[in-house]
Amino acid sequence: MIDPLPLPPPPAPVPLAGLSAALVFVLLGAFVFIGVPAQLMNLAWGMWFTEVFLFLGIPLVALRLTGRDALRTTGLKGFSAKALATGFVAGALNYAAWAVPLMLLAEHLFPKKLVEAFDSAQVFRDRGPLELAALGLGVTLAAPICEELFFRGVVQRGVATWARGARAVLLTSILFSLFHFDPVGFVARFELGVLFGVLALRSRSLWAGIGAHAANNLLSTLAFFATGGAGGEEPGDPPVAAVLGMVVVGNLALAALGLAVRRWPSLLETTAPAEDTPAPRPAVAAVVGPWLGGALAAIGLVVLLDSNGIALNYYDQKYPVKEPAADAGTSEREAYAQLKATRAKARKGEVPLNDYFEQRRLASEGEKK
């Protein structure tokens, strides 16, 4: 009996460096031409859509189609509660030591109009309870997981194949901040990227970075609501002494955490450290089909359930109306409150959409005069 010929070895996957570089351009285009319009349709839904189907879905599809175990390659496999908790503590301390001071400094250095234009807290203003809940979960849950998988799990690991260690972390952090399209917050987000990147590098896992990312976003969200931001009021800057105290105490605490991690490395350990792991290549339809079908179903669902909201959001972009300043007159504040009330009724279907459209157009044109 003749022994059968051995099967040829599976083809080597596309180099991770090339794949990560290609995905940077693919995700940039997808975010601009799909993610931004999705968020203009409905902000809360659009945020989840962008995170799940773009920043998470596209890299996972690409990794599978290039013959990789997507979860093991990125470092998402092997959940570690200790690494997640350690990262969360690091993110909370870093928020006080670096994130807040850097943002306050940027807000004083940049022109006021530019600061107002790129105020990320605006996403929470004038939202209903369900929208606020969806946005809060998107910021504190979806963004940390999905963005860490792309930036640290794919991009940083790809860059690390030719620019190891600190250079890979720094280059990825620059890309991470650039993707937010926010010149005011660029330095602060770059510093956050460095923190997340160092945690990914030290732990060879995404869980510590996810914890740090979640802590930063959670604290910034809580700070917004604690200072009355949801009501449209602009909180004043904290005293300089308080900020300096945050910097000193926060950095001392971060140093202590670093020493603890060196003393007990298990704080960052995972059962499945990231490693570029080959896997059988599935059929293209088996991977792309569920991703594309899920994306189309999500779009259809939001159009079905919130067609009024989509129309209102489009009109809001077409005819912008500024929120009254803190020193605005009573009549201006009342007119703005009436505009918001009409919008809420139009979204619920209690008044015709055209009533709000006309009111919005007149208010916008009045500001230009």
N, C-alpha and C positions, 0 to 999 in steps of 0.2 A: 504494500500500500504506500502510495506516494504522499508524503506530508504536504499539507497545503502551504502555499507561500505565505510568509508573514505579512501582515498588513503594514502598509507604510505608516510611519509616525505622523501624528496630526501636524498640520502646518504651524509654524511658530506664529504666535499672535503679533499683531502690529506693535512695534515698540511703544512703550507707555509714553515716552517723551513726545513722539509724533502724535499719538492719539490725544494727549492732553493739550498740545498746541492747537490741533484742529478743533477740539471741543471748545476752547476759549473763543474762537471766532464764531463757531456755530451757536454757542449760548449767547454771545453778544448780539448776534443778529436775531435770534429767537426772542431775546428779552425786548429788544427795541421794536420789532415788528409784530410780535405776538403778545408778550407779557404786558407791555405798556397799554396797548389797546384793550386787553382783557381787564386791566385795572381801571381803565376809564369806563368800561361797561358797568362794572360793579366792583368797588374797591376791595371789599372783604373777600368776595368770591375770586376776584382777579389775583389777589395775593396768594391764596391757596393754590389756584390754578398754576401760577408762575412757579411757585416753589415745588409743587408735586410733579407737574408734567414737564417742566423745563429743567430746573436745577437738579431735580432728583431723577426724573424719568429719562431724559436724553442721555446722561452719562451711563445709567444702568443699561439702557438698550445698546449703547456703543460698546460697553465692556463685554456684554454677552455676545454681540456679533463679532467681536475680535477674538473670541475664544478664551474668555477669562471667567473665573469665579468672581463675580462683581463684588460681593460682600467681603470676601477675604482680601481681595486686591486693594480695596479702599480702606479697610480697617474697621468696617461697620460690624463685621461678624465677631462673635465672642463678647456679648454684653458684659460690662463690668460696672457694678453698682459703686464700688469704691472709686474707680476712675471718674465716673460721672459726678460723684459727690465731691471729690477733690477738685475737679475742674470747676464745679459750681462755686466752691469757696474761693478759688482763684479768680473767677470772673467777678464775684461780688467785691472782693478786695480791690481788684484792678479798677472797678467802676469808680470807687472813691479815690483811689490813688492817681489814676491817669485819665479815665474817660471823661469824667465831669470837669476836671480842671482844664483839659485840652479843649473841650467844647466851649467852655466859658471864655477861654483865651481867644479862640477863633471868632466868637460872637462879638468880641470887642475890637478885633483887628479888621474884620470885614465890614463893608458898608451895611448899614441897617437894612436897606432894601434887599440886598442879597441874602442876608441872614433870614429875613422874613420869607423870601421866595423858596429857600431850601430848609424851612423849618419842618423836620420830619414829624413833629408832634401834631401837625395839622391833620394827619390822617384820622385822628380820633375825634376831631371836633364835629359837632352837629351830626352825630350818628345815633341811631336807635340802639336799644339794649342788645338786640340780637347781633347787629353789626359790630358793636363794640366787643361782644364776646367772641365773635368769629375773628375779628382783627387781633384781639389780645392773644388768642390761641395761635393764630398764624405767626405773630411776632415771636412768641415765647416757645412754640413747639415746632411748627413747620419750618421756619427759617433756620433755626440752629441745626436741625437734622439735614435738611436738603442742601443748604449752602455749605455746610462742613463736608458733606460727601463730595460735592463738586470741587470746592477750592482746596481743601486739605487732602481729601481722599484720592482725587484724580490729578488736579493741577500741581499741587506741591509734590506729590510723589513722582509725577512725570518730570518736573523741573529738577528734582533731586537726583535723577539719573545722570545729569550733566553739570549741575551746580549744587553740590552737596551742602548739607548743614545749614549754616546761617544764611547763605546766599539764596538757597531755595525758599527759606522762610520769608526773607525780605522781598524777593521778587513776587512771590504769591500774595503777600500782603499788599503790595502795590496794586496788583490786579484786583484783589478783593475790594479795595477802597474805590478804585476807578469804576467798578461795576455799579456802584451806588450813585454815580453821577451827581455828587454833592461836593462842590469845592470847599464849602464851609466846614464840613465834617471830614474832609479827606485825611488830615493828620490823625484825628481821633480814631477813625476806622482803620487806618494803617496800623496804629499801635495795637488795636484789638486783633487785627490779623496776625501781628507778631505773637501775641499771647496765644492765640488759637494754634498757630503754626508750631510754636515751641512745645506746646502740650502734645500735639500730634507727633512731633518728632521724638520727644522723650518717651511717650507711651506706646508708639507704633500702633495707635488705635485712634478712632474718632471720638470715643466716648468722653474723654476729658475735655476736648475742645467743644463738644456739644454742650456739656454742662456749663462751661465758661460762657459760651455764646448765649445760652438760655438765661443765665444769671444776669448778664449785662442787659439783655433785652427786657427781662422781667423787672429789674430795678428801674430802668428808664421809664417803663410804662407806669409802674406804681408811682414814681416821682411826679409824672405828668398829672395823674389824677389827684395825688396828695396836695399838689400846689394849686388845685382848682382849674387846671388847664381845660378840662372838659367843658367848663362853663364859658370858655372864651377869654378868661382873664389871663393876662400876662404876668407870671410871677416875677418878683424882683430877684436880682442877683444875691446870692448868699454873701455874708461878710467875707472880706479877704482873709481875715484870721481863721475863719472856719474852713475856707478852702485850703489854706496852708496846713492846717491841722489834719485835714483829710489826706493830703499828700504825704505828710510825714508818717502818720499812724498807718495809713494804707500800705506804704512801701515797707515799713518795718514788719507789718503782718505778712506781706508777700514774701519777704526774706525769710521769715520764720517758717512759712509754708514750704518754701524751697528747701530749707534745711530738713524739714520733716520728711519730704519726699526722698531726699538723699539718704536719710536714716532708715526709712521704711519704703523701699522701692515698690513694694506690693501695692501702695496707694494708687499707682498708675498702671499696674499690670493688667493684662487681659489674657483670656484663654486662647485667643486666636489673633496674634499680632499680624499687622498688615504685611502681605507678601504677594507679589505679582504671581498669581496662581492660575495656570491653564485649566480650562474646562472644555468639554465638548461643545462645539458650535451648534446652536439650535438653528432650525429653519428661520429665515428672515420673517416670514409671516407669523410664526409662533411668538416672536418677540415684539415686532413692530405692530402687529394687529391689536393686541390688548392695549398698548399705549395709545395708538391712534383712536381706537374705539372708545377708550375711556375719556380722552380729550374731547372728542366730538359729543359724547353723551353729556359731559360737564357743560359744554357750551349750550347744547340744546336745553338742558335743565334750567340754566340761569335765564335764558331767553323766555322760556315758558313761565317761570315763576316770577320774574322781575322785569318784564318788558317796560313797565312804567319807569322803573328806576334807571334803566339803560337810556331811555329817551331823556329823562331829566338830567342825567350826568352829561350826556352829549350837549345839551343846551347850556348847562353850567359852564362847560369849557368854551362854547361858542360866545357866550356873553358873560364874562367874568364880573363879579361884584365883590369888592373888598369888604371885609368885616369892619365895622366902625372901630375907630381907635378908642383908647380908654377915655380920652377927653372929648369925644364926639358929643354933639348936642342931643337932647331928648328926642327930637323929631327924627334925626338920622337913625338913632337906635331903634325907635319904634317902627320905622319903615323897614329896617333890616329884619326885625323880629316878625313883622307881618309877612315878609317875603319867605322866611323860613317856615312859617305856619302854613302858607299856601302850598309850599313845596311838599310838606308832610301830608297834607290832604290830597294833593294830586297823586302822590305815590300810592296812597291807599285807595285811590279811585273815587274819593268823596267829592272832588271838583274836577272839571275837565282839565286836561294837560295844557290846553291853550291858554287857560286863565293864568297859569304860572308862567308859561312862555312869554306872554305879553308883559306881565309884571317884571319878569327878569330882564327882558330886553330894554324896557324903559329905565330900569334902575342902572343897567350897565351903560346905556347911552348918556344918562344923566351924569355919571361920574366922569365921562370924557369931556364934558362941556367946561 
